[in-house]
């Protein structure tokens, strides 16, 4: 049970709750409703493989930094709870799941499938040379609604709604990653790790995060006024704005602001899209 818990902590399956609602939002938006259930299963499998490989790659590349940071030194790789070999095996298995699922969805998805992997490798390295590393994390998750759209249509035709969702995701994720970086402000400064917080200071970084979340809300509002306009979708639009506002009011409580509130934002976005589709 102890080993199983170590693997579960390493994979962090619960972090799929950030990306899956965005993938589903792009999927349902492209299908204009519920897509074929077989396709939906393949999309979930591809998303699981991609997210698991992304986190594993991140942990592998950051293992030496994590070992120096008191907050992360107990993670599975630096603490030795999981060997580097096993971490590579988990990564390979996740990639196999991802590529097989992409192959079974359609040719275009398979051809595009290496693109997220390139981002998954680059963004963990960005903290070593630029305070704009948060946009690398945002870009990785911003591919979620685009991936959902392309999986359904197997084309780029009419993809603008998914692009708007992708822009929302980029701003939303980069913004909350800045909030998360406040946990390591002192360590990052001492270790020479780049982040908005360590380079520009906590106050400036949180102002940038707030501006990004205001931009994220703008993109959701754009979808509402130009696509949906239903009363229920309007309620979810207000809810999304309230949650983003609350995230900054509770920025000191990272567990609440980063994890719990953002999961609610993700599901609110999905329900916003659903209500816009079914309640025109």
C-alpha positions as CSV (number, residue, x, y, z in Angstrom):
1,X,0.0,0.0,0.0
2,X,2.9,2.3,0.7
3,X,4.4,1.8,-2.7
4,X,1.0,2.3,-4.3
5,X,0.6,5.5,-2.5
6,X,4.0,6.7,-3.7
7,X,3.0,6.0,-7.3
8,X,-0.3,7.7,-6.8
9,X,1.4,10.8,-5.4
10,X,4.0,10.8,-8.2
11,X,1.3,10.6,-10.9
12,X,-1.0,13.1,-9.1
13,X,-4.1,11.9,-11.0
14,X,-6.2,14.5,-9.3
15,X,-4.4,17.2,-11.3
16,X,-6.3,15.9,-14.3
17,X,-9.2,17.9,-12.8
18,X,-7.5,21.0,-14.1
19,X,-7.2,19.9,-17.8
20,X,-10.1,17.5,-18.3
21,X,-13.0,20.1,-18.1
22,X,-11.2,22.2,-20.7
23,X,-10.7,19.2,-23.0
24,X,-14.4,18.4,-22.6
25,X,-15.3,22.0,-23.2
26,X,-13.5,21.9,-26.6
27,X,-14.9,18.5,-27.3
28,X,-18.6,19.3,-26.6
29,X,-18.3,22.7,-28.3
30,X,-17.0,21.0,-31.5
31,X,-19.6,18.3,-31.4
32,X,-22.4,20.8,-30.5
33,X,-23.4,18.4,-27.8
34,X,-22.4,14.9,-26.6
35,X,-19.8,13.3,-28.9
36,X,-19.7,9.6,-29.7
37,X,-19.0,7.7,-26.5
38,X,-16.1,5.7,-28.1
39,X,-14.4,8.9,-29.1
40,X,-15.0,10.4,-25.7
41,X,-13.3,7.4,-24.1
42,X,-10.3,7.8,-26.4
43,X,-10.1,11.5,-25.6
44,X,-10.0,10.7,-21.9
45,X,-7.3,8.1,-22.4
46,X,-5.2,10.5,-24.5
47,X,-5.7,13.2,-21.9
48,X,-4.7,10.9,-19.1
49,X,-1.6,9.7,-21.0
50,X,-0.6,13.3,-21.9
51,X,-1.1,14.7,-18.4
52,X,0.7,11.8,-16.7
53,X,3.7,12.0,-19.0
54,X,3.8,15.8,-18.6
55,X,3.9,15.6,-14.8
56,X,6.5,12.7,-14.9
57,X,8.7,14.7,-17.3
58,X,8.4,17.7,-15.0
59,X,9.4,15.7,-11.9
60,X,12.3,14.1,-13.7
61,X,13.7,17.3,-15.0
62,X,13.2,19.1,-11.7
63,X,14.4,16.3,-9.4
64,X,17.7,18.1,-8.4
65,X,15.9,21.4,-7.7
66,X,13.2,19.6,-5.7
67,X,15.9,17.9,-3.6
68,X,17.2,21.3,-2.5
69,X,13.8,22.9,-1.7
70,X,12.5,22.1,1.8
71,X,8.9,22.2,0.4
72,X,9.6,19.6,-2.3
73,X,12.5,17.5,-0.9
74,X,10.0,14.7,0.2
75,X,8.7,14.2,-3.3
76,X,9.1,10.7,-4.7
77,X,12.2,11.2,-6.8
78,X,14.4,13.3,-4.5
79,X,13.4,11.2,-1.5
80,X,14.1,7.9,-3.2
81,X,10.6,6.6,-2.8
82,X,10.5,6.0,-6.5
83,X,13.7,5.3,-8.5
84,X,14.6,7.3,-11.6
85,X,14.2,4.1,-13.7
86,X,10.7,3.6,-12.6
87,X,9.9,7.3,-13.3
88,X,11.1,6.7,-16.9
89,X,9.0,3.6,-17.1
90,X,5.9,5.5,-16.0
91,X,6.7,8.2,-18.6
92,X,7.0,5.7,-21.4
93,X,3.8,3.8,-20.5
94,X,1.9,7.1,-20.3
95,X,3.3,8.1,-23.7
96,X,2.3,4.8,-25.2
97,X,-1.2,5.3,-24.0
98,X,-1.2,8.8,-25.4
99,X,0.1,7.9,-28.9
100,X,-2.1,4.8,-29.3
101,X,-5.2,6.9,-28.3
102,X,-4.1,9.6,-30.7
103,X,-3.7,7.1,-33.5
104,X,-7.2,5.6,-32.9
105,X,-8.8,9.1,-32.9
106,X,-7.7,10.2,-36.4
107,X,-4.6,10.9,-38.5
108,X,-4.5,14.7,-37.8
109,X,-4.5,14.1,-34.1
110,X,-1.6,11.6,-34.4
111,X,0.4,14.1,-36.6
112,X,-0.1,16.9,-34.1
113,X,0.5,14.7,-31.0
114,X,4.3,15.5,-30.7
115,X,3.6,19.2,-30.2
116,X,2.3,18.9,-26.6
117,X,5.3,16.8,-25.7
118,X,7.7,19.4,-26.9
119,X,6.0,22.0,-24.6
120,X,6.0,19.5,-21.7
121,X,9.8,19.2,-22.1
122,X,10.4,23.0,-22.6
123,X,8.3,24.5,-19.9
124,X,9.9,22.8,-16.8
125,X,13.3,24.2,-18.1
126,X,12.0,27.8,-18.5
127,X,12.3,28.5,-14.7
128,X,16.0,28.3,-15.2
129,X,16.3,31.3,-17.5
130,X,13.1,33.4,-17.6
131,X,10.5,34.8,-15.2
132,X,7.9,34.2,-17.9
133,X,8.0,30.4,-17.2
134,X,4.4,30.6,-16.0
135,X,3.3,31.1,-19.6
136,X,4.9,27.8,-20.5
137,X,2.6,26.0,-18.0
138,X,-0.3,28.0,-19.4
139,X,0.6,27.1,-22.9
140,X,0.7,23.4,-22.0
141,X,-2.9,23.4,-20.6
142,X,-4.1,25.9,-23.3
143,X,-3.8,23.0,-25.8
144,X,-6.6,21.2,-24.0
145,X,-9.6,22.8,-25.7
146,X,-7.8,22.8,-29.0
147,X,-7.1,19.1,-28.7
148,X,-10.7,18.4,-27.8
149,X,-11.9,20.3,-30.9
150,X,-9.5,18.7,-33.3
151,X,-10.3,15.2,-31.9
152,X,-14.0,15.7,-32.8
153,X,-13.6,17.5,-36.2
154,X,-10.2,16.1,-37.3
155,X,-9.7,19.5,-38.9
156,X,-9.1,23.2,-38.1
157,X,-12.3,24.3,-39.7
158,X,-14.4,26.7,-37.5
159,X,-11.8,26.4,-34.7
160,X,-12.2,30.0,-33.5
161,X,-14.4,29.1,-30.4
162,X,-11.7,26.6,-29.3
163,X,-9.0,29.2,-29.8
164,X,-10.9,31.7,-27.6
165,X,-11.1,28.9,-24.9
166,X,-7.4,28.3,-25.4
167,X,-6.6,32.0,-24.8
168,X,-8.8,31.9,-21.6
169,X,-6.8,28.8,-20.4
170,X,-3.4,30.4,-21.2
171,X,-4.2,33.5,-19.1
172,X,-6.0,31.6,-16.4
173,X,-3.3,29.0,-15.8
174,X,-0.4,31.4,-16.1
175,X,-2.2,33.6,-13.5
176,X,-2.7,30.8,-11.0
177,X,0.8,29.5,-11.5
178,X,2.1,32.8,-10.4
179,X,0.1,32.6,-7.2
180,X,1.5,29.1,-6.7
181,X,5.0,30.4,-7.1
182,X,4.6,32.6,-4.0
183,X,5.2,29.4,-2.0
184,X,8.8,29.3,-3.1
185,X,9.6,33.0,-3.1
186,X,12.6,32.8,-0.7
187,X,14.0,29.5,-2.0
188,X,13.8,30.7,-5.7
189,X,15.6,33.9,-4.9
190,X,18.4,32.0,-3.1
191,X,18.7,29.2,-5.7
192,X,18.5,31.5,-8.7
193,X,15.2,30.1,-9.9
194,X,13.3,32.5,-12.2
195,X,9.6,33.3,-11.5
196,X,7.5,36.5,-11.6
197,X,7.6,36.4,-7.8
198,X,11.4,35.9,-7.3
199,X,12.4,38.4,-10.0
200,X,9.8,41.2,-9.7
201,X,8.6,40.7,-6.1
202,X,5.4,39.3,-4.7
203,X,3.3,42.5,-5.1
204,X,4.1,43.0,-8.7
205,X,3.7,39.3,-9.5
206,X,0.2,39.2,-8.0
207,X,-0.7,42.3,-10.0
208,X,0.4,40.5,-13.2
209,X,-1.6,37.5,-12.1
210,X,-4.7,39.6,-11.5
211,X,-4.3,41.2,-14.9
212,X,-4.1,37.8,-16.5
213,X,-7.2,36.6,-14.8
214,X,-9.0,39.7,-15.9
215,X,-7.9,38.9,-19.5
216,X,-9.1,35.3,-19.0
217,X,-12.6,36.6,-18.0
218,X,-12.6,38.8,-21.0
219,X,-12.2,35.8,-23.3
220,X,-15.0,33.9,-21.6
221,X,-17.2,37.0,-21.9
222,X,-16.3,37.2,-25.6
223,X,-17.7,33.7,-26.0
224,X,-20.8,34.6,-24.1
225,X,-21.7,37.7,-26.0
226,X,-20.8,36.4,-29.5
227,X,-22.0,32.8,-29.2
228,X,-24.2,31.8,-26.2
229,X,-26.2,34.6,-24.6
230,X,-28.4,32.2,-22.6
231,X,-29.5,33.2,-19.1
232,X,-27.9,30.0,-17.6
233,X,-24.6,30.6,-19.4
234,X,-24.7,34.2,-18.0
235,X,-25.1,32.8,-14.5
236,X,-22.0,30.6,-15.1
237,X,-20.1,33.6,-16.6
238,X,-20.8,35.6,-13.4
239,X,-19.7,32.5,-11.3
240,X,-16.4,32.3,-13.2
241,X,-15.7,36.0,-12.6
242,X,-16.6,35.6,-8.9
243,X,-14.3,32.6,-8.5
244,X,-11.4,34.4,-10.2
245,X,-11.9,37.3,-7.9
246,X,-12.1,35.1,-4.8
247,X,-8.9,33.3,-5.9
248,X,-7.0,36.6,-5.5
249,X,-8.8,37.5,-2.2
250,X,-7.6,34.1,-0.8
251,X,-4.2,34.1,-2.5
252,X,-2.5,33.6,0.9
253,X,-4.3,30.2,1.3
254,X,-2.6,28.4,-1.6
255,X,-4.5,25.1,-1.1
256,X,-7.8,27.0,-1.4
257,X,-6.8,29.5,-4.1
258,X,-4.6,27.2,-6.2
259,X,-6.3,23.8,-6.0
260,X,-9.9,24.0,-4.8
261,X,-11.0,27.3,-6.4
262,X,-9.3,26.5,-9.7
263,X,-11.0,23.1,-9.9
264,X,-14.3,24.9,-9.5
265,X,-13.3,27.3,-12.3
266,X,-12.5,24.4,-14.6
267,X,-15.9,22.8,-14.1
268,X,-17.7,26.2,-14.3
269,X,-16.2,26.7,-17.7
270,X,-17.4,23.3,-18.8
271,X,-20.9,23.9,-17.5
272,X,-20.8,27.4,-19.1
273,X,-20.1,25.8,-22.5
274,X,-22.8,23.1,-22.0
275,X,-25.4,25.6,-21.0
276,X,-24.5,27.7,-24.1
277,X,-24.9,24.7,-26.3
278,X,-28.1,23.2,-24.9
279,X,-29.8,26.5,-23.8
280,X,-29.4,28.9,-26.8
